[in-house]
């Protein structure tokens, strides 16, 4: 299937906006965390503590992308999860 990754880094919430195509890595410009999109956006460098959350997508009968559910993990840094 298809997934969309959250744009918010799991370290401090900076926008992950750089893509290194040859390495298949999304890069956070703030502290250089790198997320491997070929492996579930697991961090393989930098201070990010967990993968980028994934939003599962599907293609509907008209050819449009649709979300299959909400994010299953919190989006952004973990300290936003305080109750």
Secondary structure, 3 states (H helix, E strand, C coil): CEEEECCECCCCCCEEEEEECCCCEEEECCCCCEEEHHHCCEEEECCCCCCCCEEEEEECCCCCEEECCCCCCCCCCHHHHCC
